């Protein structure tokens, strides 16, 4: 039976200092992959490097860079060199309806996620093409398929990255490369709290009521970062050798229902949120 076959492979993960990026670093390290971790927060990256290496026999290199700055993606590619896997994960789009948008913030968000994913992919894809193999996984977001007027910048951004993923992934296997995407719904991260507070302000006029929004989610909870990380691990592995040009949604069925609003009884009848696993288990 085919295995993950990630031992001694090398993965570059952006936005790797926290949240989904950090959970993905732990998942790949457990599978035996060496890591390059990129983000702005050098202290958080160094802490992650030390902790991961204390539990797993892999090499971890960190790159403290602001990936939204022009030219930095090329700098990162030069510093990292050849890799087997790229996880595009860095992104920060503002929440809110059209009338609330700060265009400087929106432009910075698009530069980091849409243009940033495309630019880093261009550099890494060229290396992978010379190698004759590679996998690129884009962490996108289900608002790109489940459009939300109260997250209009994020919906537009994610739809663009979805199109990019499908367009490139449709031809990439000709070069021995797979390009895939994941569309998480709400995930229990610091970024989610910021977005939830904005949504609570829009819905209730009080950002302090953001936890009440969990009652609307499938299962009465958001996804955990490790659940998204495990999906990306699978897609990057040899278990998914014929998957390219597609996007896998992990949102508890939110996009399929077209809303985050649950039907039926609310969270009092839902199972408790599963505990975050010990990082040492990754």
C-alpha positions as CSV (number, residue, x, y, z in Angstrom):
1,X,0.0,0.0,0.0
2,X,1.2,3.5,-0.8
3,X,2.6,5.5,2.2
4,X,2.9,9.2,2.8
5,X,6.6,8.9,1.7
6,X,7.6,12.3,3.1
7,X,10.7,11.2,5.0
8,X,13.7,13.3,4.0
9,X,11.7,15.5,1.7
10,X,11.8,19.2,2.2
11,X,8.9,21.6,2.7
12,X,8.7,25.4,2.6
13,X,5.8,26.7,4.7
14,X,4.9,30.4,4.7
15,X,2.9,32.0,7.6
16,X,4.5,29.3,9.7
17,X,4.8,31.1,13.1
18,X,1.3,30.3,14.3
19,X,-2.1,28.9,13.5
20,X,-2.5,26.6,10.5
21,X,1.1,27.2,9.3
22,X,2.6,26.1,12.6
23,X,0.2,23.1,12.9
24,X,1.3,22.1,9.4
25,X,5.0,22.4,10.4
26,X,4.4,19.9,13.2
27,X,2.4,17.5,11.0
28,X,5.2,17.5,8.3
29,X,7.9,17.1,10.9
30,X,6.1,14.1,12.4
31,X,6.1,12.6,8.9
32,X,9.8,13.1,8.6
33,X,10.0,16.1,6.3
34,X,12.7,18.8,6.7
35,X,11.3,22.3,7.0
36,X,11.9,25.9,5.9
37,X,9.5,28.1,7.9
38,X,8.8,31.7,6.9
39,X,7.0,34.5,8.7
40,X,7.6,37.9,10.1
41,X,7.9,37.0,13.8
42,X,11.5,35.8,14.3
43,X,11.0,35.0,18.0
44,X,8.0,32.8,17.3
45,X,9.9,31.0,14.4
46,X,12.9,30.3,16.6
47,X,10.7,29.0,19.4
48,X,8.9,26.7,16.8
49,X,12.3,25.5,15.4
50,X,13.6,24.6,18.8
51,X,10.5,22.8,19.9
52,X,10.0,20.9,16.7
53,X,13.6,19.7,16.6
54,X,13.4,18.6,20.3
55,X,10.6,16.1,19.3
56,X,11.5,15.1,15.7
57,X,14.8,14.2,13.9
58,X,14.4,16.8,11.1
59,X,16.2,19.9,10.0
60,X,14.3,23.2,10.5
61,X,15.5,26.5,9.1
62,X,13.6,29.7,9.7
63,X,13.3,32.8,7.6
64,X,12.0,36.0,9.3
65,X,10.7,38.1,6.5
66,X,7.8,40.3,5.8
67,X,6.4,38.5,2.7
68,X,4.2,41.5,1.7
69,X,7.3,43.6,0.8
70,X,8.0,43.6,-3.0
71,X,11.0,41.5,-3.9
72,X,10.9,39.4,-0.7
73,X,9.4,36.3,-2.3
74,X,12.4,36.2,-4.7
75,X,14.7,36.6,-1.7
76,X,13.0,33.8,0.2
77,X,13.3,31.5,-2.9
78,X,17.0,32.2,-3.2
79,X,17.6,31.5,0.5
80,X,15.7,28.3,0.6
81,X,16.7,26.7,-2.7
82,X,15.2,23.5,-4.0
83,X,12.2,22.0,-2.1
84,X,9.8,19.1,-2.7
85,X,6.8,20.8,-1.2
86,X,5.5,24.4,-1.0
87,X,2.7,25.3,1.4
88,X,1.5,28.8,0.5
89,X,-0.2,29.9,3.8
90,X,0.6,33.6,4.5
91,X,-2.4,35.9,4.2
92,X,-4.4,38.5,6.2
93,X,-7.5,39.9,4.5
94,X,-9.7,42.3,6.4
95,X,-13.3,41.4,7.4
96,X,-16.3,43.6,6.9
97,X,-18.7,44.8,4.1
98,X,-17.8,46.9,1.2
99,X,-18.5,50.3,3.0
100,X,-16.0,49.4,5.8
101,X,-13.0,48.6,3.7
102,X,-9.7,50.4,4.2
103,X,-8.2,50.2,0.7
104,X,-4.6,50.4,1.9
105,X,-5.2,47.3,4.1
106,X,-7.0,45.6,1.2
107,X,-4.2,46.2,-1.3
108,X,-1.7,44.9,1.2
109,X,-3.8,41.8,1.7
110,X,-4.1,41.1,-2.0
111,X,-0.3,41.7,-2.4
112,X,0.4,39.2,0.2
113,X,-2.0,36.4,-0.7
114,X,-3.0,36.7,-4.3
115,X,0.2,38.2,-5.8
116,X,2.4,36.6,-3.1
117,X,1.1,33.1,-3.7
118,X,1.5,33.6,-7.5
119,X,5.0,35.1,-7.2
120,X,6.5,32.5,-4.8
121,X,4.9,29.7,-6.9
122,X,6.5,31.1,-10.0
123,X,10.0,30.9,-8.4
124,X,9.4,27.5,-6.8
125,X,7.6,26.0,-9.8
126,X,10.7,26.7,-12.0
127,X,12.9,24.8,-9.5
128,X,10.4,21.9,-9.3
129,X,10.2,21.7,-13.1
130,X,13.9,21.3,-13.3
131,X,13.7,18.6,-10.6
132,X,10.8,16.9,-12.4
133,X,8.7,16.7,-9.3
134,X,7.0,18.7,-6.6
135,X,3.8,19.6,-4.8
136,X,2.3,23.1,-4.2
137,X,-0.5,23.4,-1.7
138,X,-2.4,26.7,-1.4
139,X,-4.2,27.4,1.8
140,X,-7.2,29.5,0.6
141,X,-10.5,29.7,2.4
142,X,-14.1,28.6,1.9
143,X,-15.3,32.2,1.4
144,X,-14.0,31.9,-2.1
145,X,-16.8,29.4,-2.9
146,X,-19.3,30.5,-0.2
147,X,-19.4,34.2,-1.0
148,X,-19.9,36.5,2.0
149,X,-20.8,40.2,1.6
150,X,-19.6,40.7,5.2
151,X,-16.1,39.4,4.2
152,X,-16.2,40.8,0.7
153,X,-12.4,41.4,0.3
154,X,-11.6,37.9,1.6
155,X,-14.2,36.3,-0.7
156,X,-12.8,38.1,-3.7
157,X,-9.2,37.3,-2.8
158,X,-9.9,33.6,-2.2
159,X,-11.9,33.2,-5.4
160,X,-8.9,34.6,-7.2
161,X,-6.5,32.1,-5.5
162,X,-8.9,29.3,-6.3
163,X,-8.9,30.2,-10.0
164,X,-5.1,30.4,-9.9
165,X,-4.8,27.0,-8.3
166,X,-7.1,25.3,-10.8
167,X,-5.6,27.0,-13.8
168,X,-2.0,26.0,-12.9
169,X,-2.9,22.6,-11.4
170,X,-4.7,21.7,-14.6
171,X,-1.5,21.6,-16.6
172,X,1.2,21.1,-13.9
173,X,1.3,17.3,-14.0
174,X,2.8,17.6,-17.4
175,X,5.9,18.9,-15.5
176,X,5.6,16.3,-12.8
177,X,4.2,18.8,-10.4
178,X,0.9,18.8,-8.5
179,X,-0.9,22.0,-7.5
180,X,-3.8,21.7,-5.1
181,X,-5.7,23.9,-2.7
182,X,-7.5,23.6,0.6
183,X,-10.5,25.7,1.6
184,X,-10.9,25.8,5.4
185,X,-13.9,27.3,7.0
186,X,-13.6,28.9,10.4
187,X,-10.5,27.6,12.2
188,X,-9.6,28.1,15.9
189,X,-6.7,30.5,15.4
190,X,-5.9,34.0,16.6
191,X,-6.9,35.3,13.2
192,X,-10.3,33.7,13.5
193,X,-10.9,35.5,16.7
194,X,-10.2,38.9,15.0
195,X,-12.6,38.0,12.2
196,X,-15.2,36.7,14.6
197,X,-15.1,39.9,16.6
198,X,-15.8,41.9,13.5
199,X,-18.7,39.6,12.6
200,X,-20.1,39.9,16.1
201,X,-19.9,43.6,15.8
202,X,-21.8,43.5,12.5
203,X,-24.4,41.0,13.8
204,X,-24.9,42.0,17.4
205,X,-23.3,45.4,17.7
206,X,-20.9,44.0,20.3
207,X,-17.6,42.3,19.4
208,X,-17.5,40.8,22.9
209,X,-20.2,38.3,21.8
210,X,-18.0,36.6,19.2
211,X,-18.1,33.2,20.9
212,X,-21.9,33.1,20.5
213,X,-21.3,32.7,16.7
214,X,-20.0,29.1,17.4
215,X,-23.7,28.1,18.0
216,X,-24.2,28.6,14.2
217,X,-21.4,26.3,13.1
218,X,-21.7,22.6,12.2
219,X,-20.9,20.6,15.3
220,X,-21.1,23.8,17.4
221,X,-17.4,24.5,16.8
222,X,-14.8,25.7,14.3
223,X,-12.2,23.4,12.8
224,X,-8.9,22.9,14.7
225,X,-5.7,23.9,13.0
226,X,-4.3,20.3,13.1
227,X,-7.3,19.1,11.1
228,X,-6.4,21.4,8.2
229,X,-2.7,20.5,8.6
230,X,-3.5,16.8,8.3
231,X,-5.4,17.4,5.1
232,X,-2.5,19.3,3.6
233,X,-0.2,16.5,4.7
234,X,-2.3,14.0,2.8
235,X,-2.5,16.2,-0.3
236,X,1.3,16.7,-0.4
237,X,2.0,13.0,0.1
238,X,2.2,10.0,-2.3
239,X,-1.3,9.0,-1.2
240,X,-2.6,11.8,-3.5
241,X,-0.4,11.3,-6.5
242,X,-3.2,11.8,-9.0
243,X,-4.8,14.8,-7.4
244,X,-4.0,18.2,-9.0
245,X,-6.0,21.2,-10.2
246,X,-8.6,20.8,-7.5
247,X,-9.5,22.3,-4.1
248,X,-10.6,20.3,-1.1
249,X,-13.0,22.1,1.3
250,X,-12.8,21.4,5.1
251,X,-15.6,23.4,6.7
252,X,-18.0,20.9,8.2
253,X,-20.4,21.4,5.3
254,X,-20.7,25.2,5.5
255,X,-20.1,25.8,1.8
256,X,-22.4,22.9,0.8
257,X,-25.2,24.4,2.8
258,X,-24.4,27.9,1.5
259,X,-24.3,29.4,5.0
260,X,-22.8,29.1,8.4
261,X,-26.3,29.0,9.9
262,X,-27.1,25.6,11.2
263,X,-30.4,23.9,10.7
264,X,-32.0,22.0,13.5
265,X,-31.0,22.2,17.2
266,X,-28.1,24.4,18.2
267,X,-24.9,23.7,20.1
268,X,-26.5,22.3,23.3
269,X,-27.1,19.1,21.4
270,X,-23.6,19.0,19.8
271,X,-20.6,17.1,20.9
272,X,-17.9,18.9,22.8
273,X,-15.1,20.4,20.8
274,X,-12.2,17.9,20.5
275,X,-9.1,18.7,22.5
276,X,-6.0,20.1,20.7
277,X,-3.5,17.3,20.6
278,X,-0.2,17.6,22.3
279,X,2.3,19.0,19.9
280,X,4.7,16.3,20.8
281,X,2.3,13.9,19.0
282,X,2.8,15.6,15.7
